[in-house]
């Protein structure tokens, strides 16, 4: 059995931040990563999506935009590989980790033990159980960057930040886009006035927005295109469909139950305000917690979790403070803290806005 002062499971933004913070604090730190370093942000999230948005703003073609996205991925990934982190003092191991108890991990048959473990396994696109959707093999924010053909039309399922950003970028790159959102507004966690502003901006870019229409069925037609059915509106045909309805936490095969780590109903790892899980010495950060699904938030959580895990003083614990929340549409949407609606839900009339 091998021992470390700190073990981090997952090499995305949060995991890399936690591992570096551990080394800076003088801890013998191991990072376990199943797949390439960098995680979602580098390979499927922030880096390619913002490269595509930039290409759209510059008036490039879709082919150029996708090529730029792939080039950006390669450039950033080269600065975040395992050898880079080993040079920084992190013991990087490739493989899948599985808890055998609260302080022991099985990695490819080798046992590793630590009193301090940080779970940073992230999240993956959620493909909902819509009739025919899985059979239609939809694109997701993970898979669309490897497209070998350039669609002339897209159906985007989901009007959250990912769906809105991708819909606008593709529309500006010359693709005919129809966006489906089952709720009463896009960007459901923003104020109605904000959502209305972004709705007008997307429509000005030529996007057809189907608000309040839940997708009922997806067909893959004989000619390879897809047909999207809703209970109320006319069907929509498109070259491809993008599922952007949300993300699910990744804990598959981790066997957190063996460590006494509890999950909520959606499968997220439950943490307190210091990022500690229900098991002493085990922390969780980033998208796997369901809190603040942003790269910069995961990076901050990584530093905080490492500091708390390695602190000698029980009374000295750091907590997550207000984190900026940004959607990179044009115009962009940004805020810090609660919306007015969330404040009213929590505090009632005491949360009235003062002009």
C-alpha positions in Angstrom: 0.0 0.0 0.0 1.2 3.5 -0.9 0.5 6.6 1.2 0.3 10.3 0.4 -0.6 13.4 2.4 -3.3 14.3 -0.1 -4.9 12.4 -3.0 -7.0 14.3 -5.6 -9.4 12.3 -7.8 -9.9 14.0 -11.2 -7.6 16.2 -13.3 -10.0 19.0 -14.4 -9.8 22.6 -13.3 -10.7 21.9 -9.7 -8.4 18.8 -9.4 -5.4 20.6 -10.9 -6.0 23.5 -8.6 -6.3 21.3 -5.5 -3.1 19.3 -6.4 -1.1 22.5 -7.0 -2.4 23.9 -3.7 -1.4 20.7 -1.9 2.2 20.9 -3.2 2.5 24.6 -2.3 1.6 23.6 1.3 4.3 21.1 1.3 2.1 18.0 1.1 3.1 14.9 -0.8 0.3 15.0 -3.3 -1.1 12.5 -5.8 -3.5 13.2 -8.6 -5.5 10.4 -10.2 -6.9 11.1 -13.7 -8.9 8.8 -16.0 -8.2 10.4 -19.4 -6.4 13.5 -20.5 -5.5 16.2 -18.0 -7.5 19.4 -18.3 -11.0 18.0 -17.9 -14.1 19.5 -19.5 -12.9 23.1 -19.6 -10.0 22.4 -21.8 -11.3 19.6 -24.0 -15.1 20.2 -24.3 -16.1 23.3 -22.4 -14.7 26.7 -21.9 -11.8 26.6 -24.3 -13.5 25.2 -27.5 -16.8 27.0 -26.8 -15.2 30.4 -26.3 -13.0 29.8 -29.4 -16.2 29.1 -31.4 -17.9 32.2 -30.0 -14.8 34.3 -30.9 -14.8 32.8 -34.4 -18.4 33.8 -34.8 -17.7 37.3 -33.7 -14.9 37.6 -36.2 -17.1 36.6 -39.1 -15.4 33.2 -39.8 -17.0 30.2 -41.4 -18.2 27.2 -39.4 -15.4 25.1 -40.7 -12.9 27.8 -39.6 -14.6 28.1 -36.2 -14.4 24.4 -35.5 -10.8 24.2 -36.6 -10.0 27.1 -34.3 -11.7 25.4 -31.4 -9.7 22.2 -32.0 -6.5 24.2 -32.3 -7.2 26.0 -29.0 -7.8 22.7 -27.3 -4.4 21.4 -28.4 -2.6 24.6 -27.4 -4.1 24.7 -23.9 -3.8 20.9 -23.3 -0.1 21.1 -24.0 0.3 23.3 -20.9 -1.7 21.0 -18.7 -0.3 17.5 -19.4 0.8 15.0 -16.8 4.5 15.7 -17.3 3.9 19.4 -16.6 2.3 18.6 -13.3 5.0 16.1 -12.4 7.6 18.8 -12.9 5.5 20.9 -10.4 5.9 18.1 -7.8 2.5 16.3 -8.3 2.6 12.5 -8.4 0.2 12.0 -11.4 -1.3 8.5 -11.9 -3.5 7.5 -14.9 -6.4 5.3 -14.0 -9.8 5.0 -12.3 -10.0 5.2 -8.6 -12.4 3.3 -6.4 -12.9 3.7 -2.6 -12.4 0.6 -0.5 -12.9 2.5 2.7 -12.9 6.1 3.8 -9.2 6.6 3.3 -8.1 3.9 0.8 -8.4 3.9 -3.0 -7.9 1.0 -5.4 -6.3 2.2 -8.6 -5.7 -0.5 -11.1 -5.3 -3.1 -8.4 -2.8 -1.0 -6.3 -4.0 0.4 -3.0 -3.3 4.0 -2.1 -4.1 5.5 1.3 -4.5 9.1 2.6 -6.2 10.8 5.5 -7.2 13.5 3.0 -8.9 12.8 -0.3 -10.5 15.3 -2.6 -13.2 14.2 -5.1 -13.1 16.3 -8.3 -14.6 13.9 -10.9 -16.8 16.6 -12.6 -19.9 16.1 -14.6 -21.0 14.9 -18.1 -23.8 15.9 -20.5 -27.2 14.6 -19.5 -29.2 12.9 -22.2 -32.8 12.8 -21.1 -35.1 9.9 -21.7 -36.9 11.5 -24.7 -38.4 9.0 -27.1 -35.9 8.3 -29.8 -33.2 10.7 -28.6 -30.5 8.2 -27.7 -31.2 6.3 -30.9 -30.7 9.5 -32.9 -27.2 9.8 -31.3 -27.4 13.5 -30.5 -24.4 15.8 -30.4 -23.5 17.1 -26.9 -21.1 19.7 -25.6 -18.6 16.8 -25.3 -18.9 15.4 -28.8 -19.7 18.3 -31.2 -16.0 19.4 -31.4 -15.1 16.3 -33.4 -17.8 16.8 -36.1 -16.4 15.9 -39.5 -19.3 17.5 -41.4 -20.7 21.0 -41.1 -24.5 21.0 -40.6 -26.6 23.7 -42.2 -29.3 23.4 -39.6 -29.4 22.5 -35.9 -32.0 21.8 -33.3 -30.8 22.7 -29.8 -32.5 21.1 -26.9 -32.2 23.3 -23.8 -32.2 27.0 -23.2 -29.7 27.1 -20.4 -26.2 28.8 -20.6 -24.7 26.0 -22.7 -27.7 25.8 -25.1 -27.9 29.6 -25.6 -24.1 30.1 -26.1 -23.9 27.3 -28.7 -27.1 28.3 -30.4 -25.9 31.9 -30.9 -22.4 30.9 -32.0 -23.7 28.5 -34.6 -26.3 30.9 -35.8 -23.6 33.6 -36.3 -21.5 31.0 -38.2 -24.3 30.6 -40.7 -26.3 27.7 -39.3 -30.1 27.7 -39.2 -30.9 27.1 -35.5 -34.1 26.2 -33.6 -33.8 26.3 -29.8 -36.3 24.3 -27.7 -36.9 25.2 -24.0 -39.7 23.6 -22.0 -39.8 26.2 -19.3 -41.4 29.6 -19.5 -38.1 31.4 -20.3 -34.6 30.6 -21.4 -31.8 31.0 -18.8 -34.2 29.9 -16.1 -31.9 30.9 -13.2 -31.8 34.6 -14.4 -34.3 37.3 -13.9 -37.2 37.4 -16.4 -36.1 40.8 -17.7 -32.6 39.4 -18.4 -34.0 36.3 -20.1 -36.2 38.6 -22.3 -33.2 40.6 -23.3 -31.2 37.5 -24.4 -34.3 36.1 -26.1 -34.5 39.3 -28.3 -30.7 39.1 -29.0 -30.9 35.4 -30.1 -33.9 36.1 -32.3 -32.1 39.0 -33.8 -29.4 36.5 -34.9 -32.0 34.5 -36.7 -32.6 31.8 -34.0 -36.1 30.4 -33.8 -36.9 30.0 -30.1 -39.7 27.5 -29.1 -40.5 28.6 -25.5 -42.7 26.3 -23.3 -42.4 23.4 -25.7 -41.1 20.2 -24.2 -39.6 17.9 -26.8 -41.7 14.7 -27.0 -39.9 12.6 -29.6 -36.9 12.7 -31.9 -36.7 10.8 -35.2 -33.6 10.1 -37.3 -35.0 10.2 -40.8 -34.0 8.1 -43.8 -32.0 10.9 -45.3 -29.9 11.2 -42.0 -31.6 14.3 -40.8 -33.5 14.5 -37.5 -37.1 15.5 -36.8 -38.1 17.1 -33.5 -41.6 16.6 -32.2 -43.4 18.6 -29.5 -46.9 18.1 -28.2 -48.1 21.6 -29.4 -46.0 22.9 -32.3 -45.1 21.8 -35.8 -42.3 19.3 -36.1 -38.8 20.7 -37.0 -36.3 19.0 -39.3 -32.6 19.7 -38.9 -29.3 18.2 -39.9 -28.3 17.5 -36.3 -29.6 17.8 -32.8 -27.6 19.1 -29.8 -28.7 17.9 -26.3 -27.9 20.7 -23.9 -30.5 20.0 -21.3 -28.1 19.7 -18.4 -25.2 17.7 -16.9 -25.0 14.8 -14.5 -22.4 14.3 -11.8 -19.7 11.6 -12.5 -19.3 9.2 -9.7 -19.6 6.0 -11.8 -17.3 3.2 -10.4 -16.0 5.4 -7.6 -18.0 3.5 -4.9 -18.4 6.5 -2.6 -20.7 4.5 -0.4 -17.7 2.4 0.7 -16.2 5.6 2.1 -19.5 6.7 3.7 -19.8 9.6 1.3 -23.5 10.5 0.7 -25.1 11.7 -2.5 -28.2 13.8 -3.0 -31.2 12.7 -5.1 -29.5 13.9 -8.3 -26.3 12.0 -7.5 -24.2 15.0 -6.5 -21.7 14.6 -3.7 -23.1 16.4 -0.6 -20.7 18.9 1.0 -20.9 21.5 3.7 -19.8 25.1 3.4 -16.1 24.1 3.8 -16.5 21.5 1.0 -16.2 18.6 3.4 -18.3 15.6 2.5 -20.3 13.5 5.0 -17.0 11.6 5.7 -14.3 13.4 7.7 -11.1 13.9 5.7 -12.9 13.5 2.3 -13.8 16.7 0.4 -15.5 17.3 -3.0 -15.2 20.2 -5.4 -16.5 21.4 -8.8 -19.3 20.0 -10.9 -19.6 16.7 -9.0 -21.1 18.8 -6.1 -23.7 20.5 -8.2 -22.7 23.9 -6.8 -21.6 26.7 -9.1 -20.9 24.7 -12.3 -18.1 27.0 -13.5 -14.4 26.5 -14.2 -13.4 29.5 -12.1 -15.5 28.2 -9.2 -14.0 24.7 -9.4 -10.5 26.3 -9.4 -11.4 28.3 -6.3 -13.0 25.3 -4.6 -9.8 23.3 -5.3 -7.6 25.8 -3.4 -10.1 26.0 -0.5 -10.6 22.2 -0.2 -6.8 21.6 -0.2 -6.3 24.4 2.4 -9.1 23.0 4.7 -7.9 19.4 4.3 -4.3 20.2 5.2 -5.0 22.8 7.9 -3.6 21.9 11.3 -6.3 23.9 13.0 -9.9 22.7 13.2 -11.2 26.1 13.9 -9.6 27.6 10.8 -11.7 26.6 7.8 -12.1 28.5 4.5 -15.5 28.8 2.8 -16.7 29.7 -0.7 -17.6 33.3 -1.0 -19.6 35.1 -3.7 -18.6 33.7 -7.1 -19.3 35.5 -10.4 -21.9 33.8 -12.6 -21.5 34.5 -16.4 -23.2 33.4 -19.6 -21.1 34.2 -22.7 -23.9 35.2 -25.0 -23.9 38.6 -26.8 -24.7 40.6 -24.8 -23.1 38.7 -21.9 -25.0 38.0 -18.7 -23.1 38.4 -15.4 -23.9 38.6 -11.8 -22.5 37.9 -8.3 -24.6 36.4 -5.6 -28.4 35.9 -5.6 -30.8 37.2 -8.2 -33.6 39.4 -6.9 -36.0 36.5 -7.3 -33.8 34.2 -5.2 -33.5 36.9 -2.6 -37.2 37.2 -2.3 -37.6 33.4 -2.1 -35.1 33.4 0.8 -35.8 36.6 2.7 -39.3 37.7 1.6 -40.2 41.4 1.7 -36.9 42.2 3.4 -35.2 41.7 0.1 -36.9 44.6 -1.7 -34.7 46.3 -4.2 -33.6 49.9 -3.3 -33.2 52.1 -6.3 
